[in-house]
């Protein structure tokens, strides 16, 4: 399916920094609860992510990631997920996070 550039512009993908991460034992699959700071214009958003194979909590704090910030919130068990953190599957299907190669200002929009 082909989309237009106008369609792409509707997806608001921003850079944020993980400020807090906790285990999410209530999740059906192993996951973490995340708090991500997207800068002063957007603020901090909560999410959950199935990223326990490649990341420990200590490795996540301070990491910059990309997230879709304009999806409606989604209830995932006891967590209201406000942002979709983006990643790619490795050869086994486990999530590898996407982020900038260099530190960039929080809230920057992907283009």
N, C-alpha and C positions, 0 to 999 in steps of 0.2 A: 504494500500500500504506500502510495506517495502522499506526502503532506506538503503544504505550502510553508514558506517561512513565517507567515502570520500564524499558522498553527503552532509552529515551534515556539514562537514568542509567548504563547499562552502558558507554557510551562516555565514557572519561575524557579530556576535552579540557582542557589546561592551557596557561598562558602561560609562555613561556620567552624567554631572551635569547640570540641568536646570539653566541657568544664567539670562534668561529673558522670560517673558510671557506676552502676550497682548490679549485682546479680539479679536475675529475674526468675526465681525458682518456680513461679506460677505458670510460666510459659510452657506450651506443649512441647516445643523443641528448645534446646539450650539457647539462651539469649541473655542480653544485658539490657537494662534500662539506661537510657542516655539523656543527658541534658546538654544542649548545643546552643552556644551563643552565636547569633547571626548579626551582631552589631546593634547600634542604637536604634536604627530604623525598624528593625524586625524584632529584636530582643531574643530572649532565651526560649527555646522550644524543646519539648520532650519527645522522645521516641523510644522504640525498642528495636533491637537488631540481633539477628542470629549470626553473630560474628565471633563466637567463642572458640572456634577452631584455630583461628590465626591470631587472636588478640587477647591479652589479659587486660584487666581493668587499668593497671598501671601504664600499659602501652597506649591506652586510649586517651587518657587525660592530656590535654594540650594539643592533640592531633587535629589538624584541619581536615574537614570532610565537605563533600558536596551533598546538598539536600534539596528536595522539591518542597518549597515552603507554601505553595498555594493549593495543595490538596485539602479537602475538608478533614477535620480531625476524625480519627478512627479508634474505636475502643478495642484494645487488645488485652483481654483479661482485665486486670485492675488498672492497666495503664491507658491513658488517653494519648495516643500517638498524634502529634501535631505536625510532624515533618517526616518525609520519607528519605532516609539516608541512603545514598547511592553506592552500589558496589557491583562487582563483576564476579562470576563464578570461576573458581579454579578448576583443575581437571577432575576433581571429585564433587564439584557442585557447591563447595563451601564459599562463603562470601569474602571477597577481598575488597576493602574500601577504596573509593575513589577520592582523591584530593589533589590539590595543586602541588606541583613539584617544588615550589618555593613558597615561603610565607607571604600571604596577600592580605589586604584589609578585609576584615569581617564584613559580611553582607554583600560582597562583590557578586554581581550577576554573571552567570555563564553566558557567553555569546559565541 
